[in-house]
Amino acid sequence: MESHFNQLLRMAHEQETPQRLLFLFASAKTSNKSRKQEEKKGTIEPTMVVDKLPEELSDFNTLVNEADGISKAWDFVFIASLGGDGDFPPSSDDAEPFLNQMTNDVATGNNIMRYVVFDRQENPIELSAH
């Protein structure tokens, strides 16, 4: 069975225009001490961002290992895709304002539903802004 992340990579390759994937790594800070998972509340704090062409990634473990080589202070990765122009993918410079927007969205809790989110074990995560 194809993993969720590999499905995302395949979909990026199948787009009409070349894509650049945008990744925001974030840490979770719980604000209550509930032992019940469904009652946990807290905040998500951006820790680092990176952009990659789909060809630069082979699987989720590669992404995790690369991220951990920079900082292990993350619990989730938010992912978005940016389409290119014609036959050319967006550059890292093109991606920068979108990475800044992702950082703002995650820090404020706004528009977070538009991102694909995985935990460190590649489990898809659904977040709600409350």
Protein Blocks (a to p, Z undefined) as FASTA:
>chain_A
ZZfklmmmmmmmmpmbdcdddddddddddfbfcfbfklpgcddddfbdcdddfklpcbfk
lmmmmmmmmoccbfbdcddddddehjbccdfklmmmmmmmmmmmmmnopaklmpccddfk
opacddddZZ
